[in-house]
Amino acid sequence: MTALTPGATAPHPPAPAPLKLFDDLAVLSAGRVSATAVPPGDGIALIDALTSPADAEHVILPGLRTLGADPAAIKYIVVTQGHYDHFGGAQLLADRYGARVLMRPAGWDLIARTAPADAPARDLDILDGQRLTRPCWT
């Protein structure tokens, strides 16, 4: 298996079309990485934000529109870890739509230590057992 060998190039499969898995769950993919949108009527929670501001601009935003959702309804971006392929478009979406960015403290700390390009500004910490529920979206 060469994909996990240091120096190996990861495959970049073609991106599938935006896909609504259920009424309130959609996948927006850049091919190798995906973001998941939970678009209830009162706002969108986005889980991860792909690899870059360009991915947000050219994959997430048109993907949401294709599925009938307004990107301006993005209220939260839940970043699952502090690597570029999870947070890449988060700051663009936060700046443009006022979305709040959430991540575990370890992810924020990794970003603070490594100062990667396009990292979001530290916003909200996710704590063990914390829930993001619809009532807090208003």
C-alpha positions as CSV (number, residue, x, y, z in Angstrom):
1,M,0.0,0.0,0.0
2,T,1.9,3.1,-1.2
3,A,-0.7,5.7,-0.2
4,L,0.5,5.7,3.4
5,T,4.2,5.7,2.5
6,P,6.0,9.0,3.3
7,G,6.4,11.0,0.1
8,A,3.7,9.1,-1.7
9,T,1.1,11.2,-3.6
10,A,-2.5,10.7,-2.4
11,P,-5.0,10.0,-5.2
12,H,-7.3,12.7,-6.3
13,P,-10.5,11.1,-7.5
14,P,-13.0,13.3,-9.4
15,A,-15.5,15.2,-7.3
16,P,-19.0,13.8,-7.4
17,A,-22.0,16.1,-7.7
18,P,-23.5,17.5,-4.5
19,L,-25.6,14.8,-2.9
20,K,-28.5,15.1,-0.6
21,L,-28.4,11.9,1.5
22,F,-31.5,12.7,3.6
23,D,-33.8,15.8,3.8
24,D,-31.4,17.3,6.4
25,L,-28.0,15.9,5.4
26,A,-26.0,16.7,2.3
27,V,-22.4,16.0,1.1
28,L,-20.3,18.5,-0.8
29,S,-17.2,17.0,-2.2
30,A,-13.9,18.2,-3.8
31,G,-13.1,14.5,-4.6
32,R,-10.6,13.6,-2.0
33,V,-12.2,15.5,0.9
34,S,-15.8,16.3,1.7
35,A,-17.9,18.6,3.8
36,T,-21.2,17.7,5.2
37,A,-24.1,20.1,5.5
38,V,-27.0,19.8,7.9
39,P,-29.5,22.3,6.4
40,P,-32.6,22.5,8.6
41,G,-35.0,25.4,8.0
42,D,-33.4,27.7,10.5
43,G,-29.7,27.6,9.4
44,I,-26.9,25.4,8.1
45,A,-24.3,23.6,10.2
46,L,-21.4,22.7,8.0
47,I,-19.1,19.9,9.2
48,D,-15.6,20.7,7.8
49,A,-14.8,23.2,5.1
50,L,-12.6,21.4,2.5
51,T,-9.0,22.4,1.8
52,S,-9.0,26.1,0.8
53,P,-11.0,29.3,0.3
54,A,-11.2,28.3,-3.4
55,D,-12.8,25.0,-2.4
56,A,-15.4,26.9,-0.3
57,E,-16.0,29.3,-3.2
58,H,-16.2,26.7,-6.0
59,V,-17.5,23.6,-4.2
60,I,-19.4,24.4,-1.0
61,L,-21.2,27.5,-2.1
62,P,-22.4,26.3,-5.6
63,G,-23.1,22.9,-4.1
64,L,-25.4,24.3,-1.5
65,R,-27.2,26.4,-4.1
66,T,-27.6,23.3,-6.4
67,L,-29.3,21.5,-3.5
68,G,-31.6,24.5,-2.9
69,A,-29.9,25.9,0.2
70,D,-28.8,29.5,0.6
71,P,-25.2,29.7,1.7
72,A,-26.0,32.8,3.7
73,A,-27.8,30.5,6.1
74,I,-24.5,28.9,7.2
75,K,-24.5,29.6,11.0
76,Y,-21.8,27.1,12.2
77,I,-18.8,25.4,10.8
78,V,-17.8,22.5,12.9
79,V,-14.1,21.7,12.1
80,T,-13.3,18.1,13.1
81,Q,-9.5,18.7,13.3
82,G,-6.8,21.3,12.9
83,H,-5.5,20.2,9.4
84,Y,-5.9,22.3,6.3
85,D,-8.1,19.7,4.5
86,H,-10.8,20.2,7.2
87,F,-10.6,24.0,7.9
88,G,-9.5,25.4,4.5
89,G,-12.6,27.3,3.6
90,A,-13.8,28.1,7.1
91,Q,-12.5,31.6,7.4
92,L,-13.9,32.7,4.1
93,L,-17.3,31.4,5.1
94,A,-17.1,33.0,8.5
95,D,-16.0,36.3,7.0
96,R,-18.7,36.3,4.3
97,Y,-21.7,35.0,6.3
98,G,-20.8,35.6,9.9
99,A,-20.7,31.8,10.6
100,R,-19.2,30.7,13.9
101,V,-16.3,28.3,13.7
102,L,-16.1,25.5,16.3
103,M,-13.2,23.1,16.9
104,R,-11.7,21.1,19.8
105,P,-9.1,23.0,21.8
106,A,-6.4,20.6,20.5
107,G,-7.2,21.6,16.9
108,W,-7.1,25.3,17.7
109,D,-3.8,24.7,19.6
110,L,-2.3,22.9,16.5
111,I,-3.3,25.8,14.3
112,A,-1.7,28.3,16.8
113,R,1.6,26.3,16.8
114,T,1.8,25.8,13.1
115,A,0.2,29.0,11.7
116,P,-1.0,27.3,8.4
117,A,-2.2,29.4,5.5
118,D,-6.0,30.1,5.5
119,A,-6.5,28.9,9.1
120,P,-9.6,30.3,10.7
121,A,-9.3,32.7,13.7
122,R,-9.9,30.9,17.0
123,D,-13.6,31.2,17.7
124,L,-15.6,28.6,19.7
125,D,-14.2,25.5,21.5
126,I,-16.0,22.2,21.3
127,L,-16.0,20.3,24.6
128,D,-16.6,16.6,25.2
129,G,-20.3,15.9,25.4
130,Q,-21.3,19.3,24.1
131,R,-24.3,19.4,21.8
132,L,-25.1,21.8,19.0
133,T,-28.9,21.9,18.9
134,R,-31.3,23.7,16.7
135,P,-32.6,26.1,19.4
136,C,-29.2,27.6,19.7
137,W,-29.1,28.4,16.0
138,T,-31.5,31.3,16.4
